[in-house]
Amino acid sequence: MTIDQLNQSKVPIIVFDKKLEEFKGKVLFPEKLKRANEILAIAGLPKVVIKK
Amino acid sequence: MTYYEFISEGPKGLIKKIVEFTETGTENVYNLGFADYDDKTKTTSDVSVSNNGDSLKVLATVASTVYAFTQKYPKAWILATGSTSVRTRLYRMGITNNLAEISDDFKVFGLNTNGEWEQFIVGEDYEAFLLTKKENIL
């Protein structure tokens, strides 16, 4: 990949880090997830037509 | 769950950041969590202010993980809330400053003070943000 391509890419260059496996199955931000679920329960999704 | 990590590099040294996308109870909707990660204590802090002089770069990197995640899960909706009102405002500023570019690929919504989602309007106050790829909406 050239520098030019890198600069134009919106997606980061990802290196797989096996250390991240230690988080597998763990929710790191349970409070935020709880808040997200509360918001979704009350507000749902935006009133738009969603493509299936 | 999907995790991304990156390093903030600045006057305070190297600070590891972690971004987590977690499934919510709603199909295809994922919560975005983001925090500093301490390798020694193996704990995260999403309220810490690291003052490493690169908050815009950090925010841009978090945004880039959204691009990466939605490339992997194109039907995904991403919900983000700030852990503090200051951080929510920072997210709002980040979206505002890059709305033209973000809108090329995503539809962005904000949770307004009436508790309803509306298409993101610059200058409005929001409690939470939700986005999905444009092609997911008719």
N, CA and C atoms of all chains as a GROMACS GRO file, in nm:
protein
  570
    1MET      N    1   0.085  -0.120   0.000
    1MET     CA    2   0.000   0.000   0.000
    1MET      C    3   0.088   0.125   0.000
    2THR      N    4   0.055   0.221  -0.084
    2THR     CA    5   0.138   0.341  -0.089
    2THR      C    6   0.092   0.441   0.018
    3ILE      N    7   0.180   0.540   0.046
    3ILE     CA    8   0.145   0.644   0.144
    3ILE      C    9   0.018   0.717   0.100
    4ASP      N   10   0.011   0.740  -0.031
    4ASP     CA   11  -0.105   0.809  -0.087
    4ASP      C   12  -0.234   0.732  -0.058
    5GLN      N   13  -0.226   0.602  -0.079
    5GLN     CA   14  -0.342   0.518  -0.052
    5GLN      C   15  -0.378   0.519   0.097
    6LEU      N   16  -0.270   0.515   0.178
    6LEU     CA   17  -0.292   0.517   0.324
    6LEU      C   18  -0.364   0.645   0.366
    7ASN      N   19  -0.319   0.757   0.311
    7ASN     CA   20  -0.376   0.885   0.349
    7ASN      C   21  -0.522   0.898   0.304
    8GLN      N   22  -0.553   0.828   0.195
    8GLN     CA   23  -0.690   0.839   0.145
    8GLN      C   24  -0.784   0.736   0.208
    9SER      N   25  -0.726   0.642   0.278
    9SER     CA   26  -0.808   0.537   0.338
    9SER      C   27  -0.877   0.588   0.463
   10LYS      N   28  -1.007   0.556   0.473
   10LYS     CA   29  -1.080   0.598   0.592
   10LYS      C   30  -1.072   0.489   0.699
   11VAL      N   31  -1.023   0.375   0.661
   11VAL     CA   32  -1.016   0.262   0.754
   11VAL      C   33  -0.874   0.249   0.805
   12PRO      N   34  -0.856   0.234   0.935
   12PRO     CA   35  -0.720   0.226   0.988
   12PRO      C   36  -0.651   0.097   0.946
   13ILE      N   37  -0.520   0.102   0.951
   13ILE     CA   38  -0.445  -0.020   0.926
   13ILE      C   39  -0.452  -0.103   1.054
   14ILE      N   40  -0.506  -0.219   1.042
   14ILE     CA   41  -0.531  -0.299   1.161
   14ILE      C   42  -0.434  -0.415   1.171
   15VAL      N   43  -0.374  -0.424   1.286
   15VAL     CA   44  -0.289  -0.539   1.315
   15VAL      C   45  -0.360  -0.619   1.423
   16PHE      N   46  -0.378  -0.746   1.400
   16PHE     CA   47  -0.447  -0.827   1.499
   16PHE      C   48  -0.357  -0.849   1.620
   17ASP      N   49  -0.410  -0.814   1.737
   17ASP     CA   50  -0.333  -0.828   1.859
   17ASP      C   51  -0.397  -0.939   1.943
   18LYS      N   52  -0.325  -1.048   1.955
   18LYS     CA   53  -0.380  -1.164   2.027
   18LYS      C   54  -0.413  -1.131   2.173
   19LYS      N   55  -0.345  -1.025   2.226
   19LYS     CA   56  -0.372  -0.986   2.365
   19LYS      C   57  -0.518  -0.945   2.386
   20LEU      N   58  -0.579  -0.897   2.277
   20LEU     CA   59  -0.718  -0.855   2.290
   20LEU      C   60  -0.811  -0.972   2.318
   21GLU      N   61  -0.760  -1.092   2.295
   21GLU     CA   62  -0.838  -1.213   2.326
   21GLU      C   63  -0.876  -1.217   2.474
   22GLU      N   64  -0.793  -1.152   2.557
   22GLU     CA   65  -0.821  -1.154   2.701
   22GLU      C   66  -0.956  -1.089   2.735
   23PHE      N   67  -1.004  -1.005   2.643
   23PHE     CA   68  -1.132  -0.938   2.668
   23PHE      C   69  -1.250  -1.020   2.616
   24LYS      N   70  -1.220  -1.124   2.543
   24LYS     CA   71  -1.325  -1.201   2.476
   24LYS      C   72  -1.439  -1.235   2.573
   25GLY      N   73  -1.559  -1.196   2.534
   25GLY     CA   74  -1.676  -1.227   2.617
   25GLY      C   75  -1.699  -1.127   2.729
   26LYS      N   76  -1.602  -1.035   2.748
   26LYS     CA   77  -1.616  -0.936   2.857
   26LYS      C   78  -1.679  -0.808   2.802
   27VAL      N   79  -1.772  -0.753   2.877
   27VAL     CA   80  -1.824  -0.620   2.843
   27VAL      C   81  -1.745  -0.520   2.925
   28LEU      N   82  -1.668  -0.437   2.858
   28LEU     CA   83  -1.580  -0.345   2.930
   28LEU      C   84  -1.656  -0.224   2.985
   29PHE      N   85  -1.768  -0.193   2.921
   29PHE     CA   86  -1.843  -0.074   2.962
   29PHE      C   87  -1.989  -0.110   2.989
   30PRO      N   88  -2.013  -0.188   3.094
   30PRO     CA   89  -2.150  -0.235   3.120
   30PRO      C   90  -2.249  -0.122   3.145
   31GLU      N   91  -2.202  -0.014   3.209
   31GLU     CA   92  -2.292   0.098   3.238
   31GLU      C   93  -2.340   0.165   3.109
   32LYS      N   94  -2.243   0.177   3.016
   32LYS     CA   95  -2.278   0.240   2.888
   32LYS      C   96  -2.372   0.151   2.808
   33LEU      N   97  -2.348   0.022   2.816
   33LEU     CA   98  -2.434  -0.072   2.744
   33LEU      C   99  -2.576  -0.066   2.802
   34LYS      N  100  -2.583  -0.058   2.935
   34LYS     CA  101  -2.712  -0.048   3.002
   34LYS      C  102  -2.785   0.078   2.956
   35ARG      N  103  -2.710   0.187   2.952
   35ARG     CA  104  -2.767   0.315   2.908
   35ARG      C  105  -2.814   0.305   2.763
   36ALA      N  106  -2.735   0.242   2.680
   36ALA     CA  107  -2.772   0.225   2.537
   36ALA      C  108  -2.902   0.147   2.526
   37ASN      N  109  -2.913   0.040   2.604
   37ASN     CA  110  -3.035  -0.041   2.598
   37ASN      C  111  -3.156   0.036   2.651
   38GLU      N  112  -3.133   0.120   2.752
   38GLU     CA  113  -3.244   0.203   2.804
   38GLU      C  114  -3.291   0.300   2.696
   39ILE      N  115  -3.195   0.362   2.631
   39ILE     CA  116  -3.230   0.459   2.525
   39ILE      C  117  -3.308   0.388   2.414
   40LEU      N  118  -3.259   0.272   2.374
   40LEU     CA  119  -3.325   0.198   2.264
   40LEU      C  120  -3.464   0.152   2.305
   41ALA      N  121  -3.480   0.117   2.434
   41ALA     CA  122  -3.611   0.071   2.481
   41ALA      C  123  -3.712   0.185   2.476
   42ILE      N  124  -3.666   0.305   2.503
   42ILE     CA  125  -3.757   0.420   2.506
   42ILE      C  126  -3.773   0.483   2.366
   43ALA      N  127  -3.660   0.510   2.303
   43ALA     CA  128  -3.665   0.585   2.177
   43ALA      C  129  -3.667   0.495   2.054
   44GLY      N  130  -3.632   0.370   2.069
   44GLY     CA  131  -3.626   0.281   1.953
   44GLY      C  132  -3.520   0.328   1.854
   45LEU      N  133  -3.546   0.305   1.728
   45LEU     CA  134  -3.457   0.353   1.623
   45LEU      C  135  -3.523   0.475   1.558
   46PRO      N  136  -3.448   0.554   1.484
   46PRO     CA  137  -3.509   0.670   1.417
   46PRO      C  138  -3.624   0.626   1.325
   47LYS      N  139  -3.719   0.715   1.308
   47LYS     CA  140  -3.835   0.683   1.224
   47LYS      C  141  -3.797   0.700   1.077
   48VAL      N  142  -3.726   0.602   1.029
   48VAL     CA  143  -3.684   0.599   0.888
   48VAL      C  144  -3.713   0.459   0.835
   49VAL      N  145  -3.716   0.446   0.704
   49VAL     CA  146  -3.739   0.313   0.647
   49VAL      C  147  -3.603   0.244   0.634
   50ILE      N  148  -3.594   0.133   0.706
   50ILE     CA  149  -3.466   0.061   0.710
   50ILE      C  150  -3.467  -0.050   0.607
   51LYS      N  151  -3.363  -0.053   0.526
   51LYS     CA  152  -3.351  -0.160   0.426
   51LYS      C  153  -3.320  -0.290   0.496
   52LYS      N  154  -3.393  -0.394   0.459
   52LYS     CA  155  -3.367  -0.525   0.522
   52LYS      C  156  -3.260  -0.601   0.442
   53MET      N  157  -1.877  -0.916   2.050
   53MET     CA  158  -1.801  -0.796   2.081
   53MET      C  159  -1.677  -0.783   1.994
   54THR      N  160  -1.647  -0.662   1.959
   54THR     CA  161  -1.526  -0.638   1.879
   54THR      C  162  -1.446  -0.528   1.948
   55TYR      N  163  -1.318  -0.546   1.953
   55TYR     CA  164  -1.232  -0.449   2.021
   55TYR      C  165  -1.126  -0.396   1.925
   56TYR      N  166  -1.095  -0.269   1.941
   56TYR     CA  167  -0.980  -0.209   1.872
   56TYR      C  168  -0.898  -0.138   1.978
   57GLU      N  169  -0.768  -0.137   1.959
   57GLU     CA  170  -0.686  -0.059   2.051
   57GLU      C  171  -0.589   0.027   1.971
   58PHE      N  172  -0.552   0.137   2.028
   58PHE     CA  173  -0.451   0.222   1.967
   58PHE      C  174  -0.380   0.301   2.077
   59ILE      N  175  -0.272   0.366   2.037
   59ILE     CA  176  -0.190   0.438   2.136
   59ILE      C  177  -0.196   0.588   2.109
   60SER      N  178  -0.225   0.664   2.214
   60SER     CA  179  -0.215   0.809   2.206
   60SER      C  180  -0.072   0.845   2.247
   61GLU      N  181  -0.009   0.927   2.163
   61GLU     CA  182   0.130   0.963   2.190
   61GLU      C  183   0.139   1.114   2.206
   62GLY      N  184   0.186   1.158   2.323
   62GLY     CA  185   0.193   1.303   2.347
   62GLY      C  186   0.280   1.333   2.467
   63PRO      N  187   0.268   1.458   2.519
   63PRO     CA  188   0.354   1.500   2.631
   63PRO      C  189   0.340   1.411   2.755
   64LYS      N  190   0.227   1.347   2.772
   64LYS     CA  191   0.207   1.260   2.889
   64LYS      C  192   0.254   1.117   2.863
   65GLY      N  193   0.313   1.100   2.749
   65GLY     CA  194   0.366   0.966   2.716
   65GLY      C  195   0.272   0.887   2.628
   66LEU      N  196   0.283   0.755   2.640
   66LEU     CA  197   0.201   0.667   2.556
   66LEU      C  198   0.081   0.619   2.638
   67ILE      N  199  -0.036   0.645   2.587
   67ILE     CA  200  -0.158   0.605   2.660
   67ILE      C  201  -0.239   0.513   2.570
   68LYS      N  202  -0.262   0.393   2.622
   68LYS     CA  203  -0.337   0.296   2.542
   68LYS      C  204  -0.486   0.326   2.549
   69LYS      N  205  -0.549   0.322   2.434
   69LYS     CA  206  -0.694   0.347   2.425
   69LYS      C  207  -0.761   0.222   2.372
   70ILE      N  208  -0.879   0.197   2.419
   70ILE     CA  209  -0.951   0.080   2.370
   70ILE      C  210  -1.092   0.121   2.327
   71VAL      N  211  -1.134   0.066   2.215
   71VAL     CA  212  -1.268   0.091   2.163
   71VAL      C  213  -1.339  -0.043   2.157
   72GLU      N  214  -1.460  -0.045   2.209
   72GLU     CA  215  -1.536  -0.170   2.213
   72GLU      C  216  -1.671  -0.150   2.146
   73PHE      N  217  -1.708  -0.243   2.060
   73PHE     CA  218  -1.842  -0.243   2.001
   73PHE      C  219  -1.915  -0.363   2.059
   74THR      N  220  -2.023  -0.337   2.130
   74THR     CA  221  -2.098  -0.443   2.197
   74THR      C  222  -2.238  -0.452   2.141
   75GLU      N  223  -2.285  -0.572   2.120
   75GLU     CA  224  -2.424  -0.591   2.076
   75GLU      C  225  -2.519  -0.540   2.184
   76THR      N  226  -2.622  -0.470   2.141
   76THR     CA  227  -2.726  -0.430   2.236
   76THR      C  228  -2.841  -0.530   2.224
   77GLY      N  229  -2.949  -0.503   2.293
   77GLY     CA  230  -3.066  -0.590   2.284
   77GLY      C  231  -3.143  -0.571   2.154
   78THR      N  232  -3.105  -0.473   2.074
   78THR     CA  233  -3.173  -0.446   1.947
   78THR      C  234  -3.086  -0.500   1.832
   79GLU      N  235  -3.150  -0.574   1.745
   79GLU     CA  236  -3.076  -0.638   1.636
   79GLU      C  237  -2.996  -0.535   1.554
   80ASN      N  238  -2.873  -0.566   1.527
   80ASN     CA  239  -2.783  -0.484   1.446
   80ASN      C  240  -2.741  -0.352   1.509
   81VAL      N  241  -2.780  -0.330   1.633
   81VAL     CA  242  -2.738  -0.205   1.699
   81VAL      C  243  -2.627  -0.238   1.800
   82TYR      N  244  -2.520  -0.166   1.789
   82TYR     CA  245  -2.401  -0.189   1.874
   82TYR      C  246  -2.370  -0.063   1.954
   83ASN      N  247  -2.330  -0.085   2.077
   83ASN     CA  248  -2.288   0.028   2.160
   83ASN      C  249  -2.138   0.049   2.144
   84LEU      N  250  -2.101   0.175   2.128
   84LEU     CA  251  -1.958   0.206   2.119
   84LEU      C  252  -1.909   0.249   2.256
   85GLY      N  253  -1.811   0.178   2.309
   85GLY     CA  254  -1.747   0.217   2.434
   85GLY      C  255  -1.602   0.252   2.406
   86PHE      N  256  -1.553   0.352   2.476
   86PHE     CA  257  -1.418   0.399   2.447
   86PHE      C  258  -1.354   0.450   2.575
   87ALA      N  259  -1.230   0.409   2.601
   87ALA     CA  260  -1.166   0.448   2.728
   87ALA      C  261  -1.015   0.433   2.720
   88ASP      N  262  -0.950   0.489   2.820
   88ASP     CA  263  -0.808   0.462   2.841
   88ASP      C  264  -0.798   0.321   2.898
   89TYR      N  265  -0.690   0.254   2.864
   89TYR     CA  266  -0.671   0.120   2.919
   89TYR      C  267  -0.536   0.112   2.988
   90ASP      N  268  -0.540   0.069   3.112
   90ASP     CA  269  -0.416   0.055   3.189
   90ASP      C  270  -0.372  -0.092   3.184
   91ASP      N  271  -0.260  -0.113   3.115
   91ASP     CA  272  -0.209  -0.249   3.097
   91ASP      C  273  -0.171  -0.316   3.230
   92LYS      N  274  -0.121  -0.233   3.324
   92LYS     CA  275  -0.073  -0.289   3.451
   92LYS      C  276  -0.190  -0.338   3.536
   93THR      N  277  -0.291  -0.250   3.551
   93THR     CA  278  -0.404  -0.288   3.637
   93THR      C  279  -0.512  -0.361   3.558
   94LYS      N  280  -0.497  -0.360   3.425
   94LYS     CA  281  -0.596  -0.420   3.336
   94LYS      C  282  -0.735  -0.361   3.359
   95THR      N  283  -0.737  -0.230   3.378
   95THR     CA  284  -0.866  -0.164   3.398
   95THR      C  285  -0.883  -0.053   3.295
   96THR      N  286  -1.009  -0.018   3.272
   96THR     CA  287  -1.038   0.091   3.179
   96THR      C  288  -1.094   0.208   3.257
   97SER      N  289  -1.078   0.326   3.201
   97SER     CA  290  -1.142   0.443   3.261
   97SER      C  291  -1.199   0.528   3.148
   98ASP      N  292  -1.330   0.539   3.145
   98ASP     CA  293  -1.389   0.620   3.037
   98ASP      C  294  -1.422   0.761   3.084
   99VAL      N  295  -1.376   0.797   3.205
   99VAL     CA  296  -1.396   0.935   3.249
   99VAL      C  297  -1.263   1.009   3.265
  100SER      N  298  -1.154   0.935   3.247
  100SER     CA  299  -1.024   1.000   3.265
  100SER      C  300  -0.999   1.101   3.153
  101VAL      N  301  -0.933   1.209   3.189
  101VAL     CA  302  -0.896   1.310   3.090
  101VAL      C  303  -0.745   1.303   3.080
  102SER      N  304  -0.696   1.248   2.969
  102SER     CA  305  -0.552   1.222   2.965
  102SER      C  306  -0.471   1.344   2.927
  103ASN      N  307  -0.536   1.446   2.869
  103ASN     CA  308  -0.464   1.570   2.835
  103ASN      C  309  -0.333   1.543   2.761
  104ASN      N  310  -0.340   1.456   2.665
  104ASN     CA  311  -0.217   1.422   2.593
  104ASN      C  312  -0.200   1.507   2.467
  105GLY      N  313  -0.284   1.610   2.458
  105GLY     CA  314  -0.269   1.707   2.350
  105GLY      C  315  -0.310   1.659   2.212
  106ASP      N  316  -0.381   1.547   2.208
  106ASP     CA  317  -0.414   1.492   2.076
  106ASP      C  318  -0.560   1.448   2.070
  107SER      N  319  -0.648   1.522   2.140
  107SER     CA  320  -0.787   1.476   2.150
  107SER      C  321  -0.855   1.465   2.014
  108LEU      N  322  -0.821   1.558   1.922
  108LEU     CA  323  -0.883   1.550   1.789
  108LEU      C  324  -0.836   1.426   1.713
  109LYS      N  325  -0.707   1.397   1.730
  109LYS     CA  326  -0.651   1.280   1.663
  109LYS      C  327  -0.711   1.152   1.722
  110VAL      N  328  -0.729   1.154   1.854
  110VAL     CA  329  -0.789   1.038   1.922
  110VAL      C  330  -0.932   1.017   1.871
  111LEU      N  331  -1.005   1.128   1.863
  111LEU     CA  332  -1.144   1.120   1.817
  111LEU      C  333  -1.149   1.070   1.672
  112ALA      N  334  -1.056   1.118   1.592
  112ALA     CA  335  -1.051   1.075   1.451
  112ALA      C  336  -1.019   0.926   1.443
  113THR      N  337  -0.935   0.878   1.534
  113THR     CA  338  -0.900   0.735   1.533
  113THR      C  339  -1.019   0.651   1.577
  114VAL      N  340  -1.092   0.701   1.677
  114VAL     CA  341  -1.215   0.630   1.718
  114VAL      C  342  -1.310   0.625   1.598
  115ALA      N  343  -1.322   0.739   1.529
  115ALA     CA  344  -1.410   0.743   1.411
  115ALA      C  345  -1.364   0.642   1.307
  116SER      N  346  -1.234   0.628   1.292
  116SER     CA  347  -1.185   0.534   1.191
  116SER      C  348  -1.219   0.389   1.229
  117THR      N  349  -1.232   0.362   1.359
  117THR     CA  350  -1.272   0.226   1.398
  117THR      C  351  -1.419   0.202   1.360
  118VAL      N  352  -1.496   0.310   1.357
  118VAL     CA  353  -1.636   0.297   1.313
  118VAL      C  354  -1.640   0.256   1.166
  119TYR      N  355  -1.551   0.318   1.088
  119TYR     CA  356  -1.542   0.281   0.946
  119TYR      C  357  -1.502   0.134   0.933
  120ALA      N  358  -1.403   0.094   1.014
  120ALA     CA  359  -1.356  -0.045   1.006
  120ALA      C  360  -1.465  -0.141   1.049
  121PHE      N  361  -1.535  -0.106   1.157
  121PHE     CA  362  -1.637  -0.195   1.211
  121PHE      C  363  -1.754  -0.210   1.112
  122THR      N  364  -1.794  -0.098   1.053
  122THR     CA  365  -1.909  -0.105   0.961
  122THR      C  366  -1.870  -0.166   0.827
  123GLN      N  367  -1.740  -0.173   0.802
  123GLN     CA  368  -1.696  -0.246   0.682
  123GLN      C  369  -1.717  -0.396   0.708
  124LYS      N  370  -1.692  -0.435   0.833
  124LYS     CA  371  -1.709  -0.575   0.870
  124LYS      C  372  -1.857  -0.610   0.891
  125TYR      N  373  -1.931  -0.516   0.948
  125TYR     CA  374  -2.075  -0.537   0.974
  125TYR      C  375  -2.153  -0.425   0.905
  126PRO      N  376  -2.175  -0.436   0.776
  126PRO     CA  377  -2.234  -0.324   0.701
  126PRO      C  378  -2.376  -0.287   0.743
  127LYS      N  379  -2.448  -0.376   0.806
  127LYS     CA  380  -2.586  -0.345   0.847
  127LYS      C  381  -2.590  -0.279   0.986
  128ALA      N  382  -2.473  -0.262   1.047
  128ALA     CA  383  -2.469  -0.217   1.187
  128ALA      C  384  -2.517  -0.072   1.204
  129TRP      N  385  -2.579  -0.051   1.318
  129TRP     CA  386  -2.607   0.084   1.368
  129TRP      C  387  -2.517   0.099   1.490
  130ILE      N  388  -2.453   0.216   1.504
  130ILE     CA  389  -2.363   0.238   1.618
  130ILE      C  390  -2.422   0.345   1.707
  131LEU      N  391  -2.436   0.312   1.834
  131LEU     CA  392  -2.489   0.409   1.930
  131LEU      C  393  -2.373   0.453   2.021
  132ALA      N  394  -2.362   0.582   2.040
  132ALA     CA  395  -2.255   0.633   2.128
  132ALA      C  396  -2.311   0.736   2.224
  133THR      N  397  -2.273   0.723   2.349
  133THR     CA  398  -2.306   0.825   2.448
  133THR      C  399  -2.176   0.865   2.516
  134GLY      N  400  -2.166   0.989   2.555
  134GLY     CA  401  -2.046   1.031   2.628
  134GLY      C  402  -2.060   0.989   2.774
  135SER      N  403  -1.948   0.959   2.838
  135SER     CA  404  -1.955   0.919   2.978
  135SER      C  405  -1.977   1.041   3.068
  136THR      N  406  -1.948   1.158   3.016
  136THR     CA  407  -1.976   1.282   3.088
  136THR      C  408  -2.036   1.380   2.988
  137SER      N  409  -2.098   1.486   3.040
  137SER     CA  410  -2.157   1.582   2.946
  137SER      C  411  -2.048   1.650   2.862
  138VAL      N  412  -1.932   1.666   2.922
  138VAL     CA  413  -1.820   1.728   2.847
  138VAL      C  414  -1.782   1.639   2.729
  139ARG      N  415  -1.776   1.510   2.757
  139ARG     CA  416  -1.737   1.417   2.650
  139ARG      C  417  -1.845   1.407   2.542
  140THR      N  418  -1.971   1.414   2.586
  140THR     CA  419  -2.080   1.412   2.487
  140THR      C  420  -2.066   1.533   2.395
  141ARG      N  421  -2.032   1.646   2.457
  141ARG     CA  422  -2.014   1.769   2.378
  141ARG      C  423  -1.896   1.754   2.282
  142LEU      N  424  -1.792   1.685   2.329
  142LEU     CA  425  -1.675   1.664   2.244
  142LEU      C  426  -1.714   1.577   2.123
  143TYR      N  427  -1.796   1.475   2.147
  143TYR     CA  428  -1.843   1.391   2.036
  143TYR      C  429  -1.924   1.475   1.937
  144ARG      N  430  -2.010   1.561   1.995
  144ARG     CA  431  -2.094   1.646   1.909
  144ARG      C  432  -2.007   1.738   1.823
  145MET      N  433  -1.903   1.794   1.886
  145MET     CA  434  -1.812   1.881   1.810
  145MET      C  435  -1.741   1.803   1.702
  146GLY      N  436  -1.699   1.681   1.738
  146GLY     CA  437  -1.628   1.596   1.641
  146GLY      C  438  -1.716   1.567   1.521
  147ILE      N  439  -1.843   1.537   1.547
  147ILE     CA  440  -1.937   1.509   1.437
  147ILE      C  441  -1.959   1.637   1.356
  148THR      N  442  -1.984   1.748   1.428
  148THR     CA  443  -2.011   1.876   1.361
  148THR      C  444  -1.896   1.914   1.268
  149ASN      N  445  -1.774   1.903   1.319
  149ASN     CA  446  -1.658   1.947   1.240
  149ASN      C  447  -1.632   1.858   1.119
  150ASN      N  448  -1.687   1.738   1.122
  150ASN     CA  449  -1.659   1.645   1.012
  150ASN      C  450  -1.787   1.596   0.945
  151LEU      N  451  -1.895   1.670   0.967
  151LEU     CA  452  -2.026   1.622   0.921
  151LEU      C  453  -2.030   1.600   0.770
  152ALA      N  454  -1.968   1.691   0.696
  152ALA     CA  455  -1.973   1.678   0.549
  152ALA      C  456  -1.910   1.545   0.507
  153GLU      N  457  -1.795   1.515   0.564
  153GLU     CA  458  -1.726   1.391   0.526
  153GLU      C  459  -1.800   1.268   0.578
  154ILE      N  460  -1.848   1.276   0.703
  154ILE     CA  461  -1.920   1.163   0.762
  154ILE      C  462  -2.046   1.134   0.679
  155SER      N  463  -2.112   1.241   0.636
  155SER     CA  464  -2.238   1.226   0.563
  155SER      C  465  -2.220   1.163   0.425
  156ASP      N  466  -2.098   1.160   0.377
  156ASP     CA  467  -2.071   1.090   0.250
  156ASP      C  468  -2.104   0.942   0.265
  157ASP      N  469  -2.083   0.890   0.385
  157ASP     CA  470  -2.096   0.746   0.405
  157ASP      C  471  -2.206   0.706   0.504
  158PHE      N  472  -2.241   0.797   0.595
  158PHE     CA  473  -2.331   0.760   0.705
  158PHE      C  474  -2.448   0.856   0.718
  159LYS      N  475  -2.555   0.802   0.778
  159LYS     CA  476  -2.665   0.888   0.827
  159LYS      C  477  -2.642   0.900   0.977
  160VAL      N  478  -2.642   1.022   1.026
  160VAL     CA  479  -2.616   1.045   1.168
  160VAL      C  480  -2.742   1.102   1.235
  161PHE      N  481  -2.775   1.048   1.350
  161PHE     CA  482  -2.891   1.094   1.425
  161PHE      C  483  -2.847   1.135   1.566
  162GLY      N  484  -2.921   1.226   1.625
  162GLY     CA  485  -2.894   1.265   1.762
  162GLY      C  486  -3.020   1.245   1.845
  163LEU      N  487  -3.003   1.209   1.969
  163LEU     CA  488  -3.117   1.193   2.060
  163LEU      C  489  -3.143   1.329   2.122
  164ASN      N  490  -3.256   1.390   2.083
  164ASN     CA  491  -3.280   1.528   2.126
  164ASN      C  492  -3.336   1.535   2.269
  165THR      N  493  -3.361   1.655   2.314
  165THR     CA  494  -3.404   1.673   2.453
  165THR      C  495  -3.544   1.617   2.478
  166ASN      N  496  -3.618   1.588   2.370
  166ASN     CA  497  -3.750   1.522   2.387
  166ASN      C  498  -3.735   1.370   2.390
  167GLY      N  499  -3.612   1.322   2.385
  167GLY     CA  500  -3.589   1.178   2.387
  167GLY      C  501  -3.621   1.110   2.255
  168GLU      N  502  -3.614   1.189   2.145
  168GLU     CA  503  -3.642   1.132   2.013
  168GLU      C  504  -3.521   1.148   1.924
  169TRP      N  505  -3.506   1.050   1.835
  169TRP     CA  506  -3.397   1.059   1.738
  169TRP      C  507  -3.435   1.157   1.628
  170GLU      N  508  -3.342   1.241   1.592
  170GLU     CA  509  -3.363   1.326   1.474
  170GLU      C  510  -3.233   1.329   1.396
  171GLN      N  511  -3.246   1.358   1.267
  171GLN     CA  512  -3.124   1.369   1.187
  171GLN      C  513  -3.036   1.477   1.249
  172PHE      N  514  -2.909   1.449   1.262
  172PHE     CA  515  -2.815   1.539   1.331
  172PHE      C  516  -2.820   1.680   1.273
  173ILE      N  517  -2.844   1.775   1.361
  173ILE     CA  518  -2.846   1.916   1.320
  173ILE      C  519  -2.733   1.987   1.393
  174VAL      N  520  -2.652   2.057   1.318
  174VAL     CA  521  -2.539   2.130   1.379
  174VAL      C  522  -2.594   2.234   1.476
  175GLY      N  523  -2.537   2.239   1.594
  175GLY     CA  524  -2.576   2.339   1.695
  175GLY      C  525  -2.677   2.288   1.795
  176GLU      N  526  -2.741   2.174   1.766
  176GLU     CA  527  -2.838   2.117   1.860
  176GLU      C  528  -2.767   2.036   1.968
  177ASP      N  529  -2.833   2.030   2.084
  177ASP     CA  530  -2.778   1.951   2.194
  177ASP      C  531  -2.832   1.809   2.186
  178TYR      N  532  -2.744   1.711   2.202
  178TYR     CA  533  -2.789   1.572   2.198
  178TYR      C  534  -2.731   1.495   2.315
  179GLU      N  535  -2.807   1.395   2.356
  179GLU     CA  536  -2.765   1.312   2.468
  179GLU      C  537  -2.693   1.187   2.418
  180ALA      N  538  -2.725   1.148   2.295
  180ALA     CA  539  -2.665   1.027   2.237
  180ALA      C  540  -2.662   1.041   2.086
  181PHE      N  541  -2.582   0.960   2.024
  181PHE     CA  542  -2.567   0.966   1.879
  181PHE      C  543  -2.583   0.825   1.821
  182LEU      N  544  -2.636   0.821   1.700
  182LEU     CA  545  -2.658   0.692   1.636
  182LEU      C  546  -2.625   0.710   1.490
  183LEU      N  547  -2.552   0.617   1.435
  183LEU     CA  548  -2.525   0.628   1.292
  183LEU      C  549  -2.525   0.491   1.226
  184THR      N  550  -2.552   0.495   1.097
  184THR     CA  551  -2.547   0.373   1.018
  184THR      C  552  -2.508   0.410   0.876
  185LYS      N  553  -2.465   0.314   0.800
  185LYS     CA  554  -2.426   0.344   0.662
  185LYS      C  555  -2.548   0.392   0.584
  186LYS      N  556  -2.526   0.485   0.495
  186LYS     CA  557  -2.636   0.546   0.420
  186LYS      C  558  -2.723   0.443   0.349
  187GLU      N  559  -2.656   0.339   0.300
  187GLU     CA  560  -2.731   0.243   0.218
  187GLU      C  561  -2.827   0.155   0.301
  188ASN      N  562  -2.821   0.168   0.434
  188ASN     CA  563  -2.914   0.091   0.517
  188ASN      C  564  -3.051   0.158   0.528
  189ILE      N  565  -3.059   0.280   0.476
  189ILE     CA  566  -3.184   0.356   0.487
  189ILE      C  567  -3.239   0.384   0.348
  190LEU      N  568  -3.368   0.364   0.332
  190LEU     CA  569  -3.431   0.389   0.200
  190LEU      C  570  -3.453   0.538   0.180
   0.00000   0.00000   0.00000
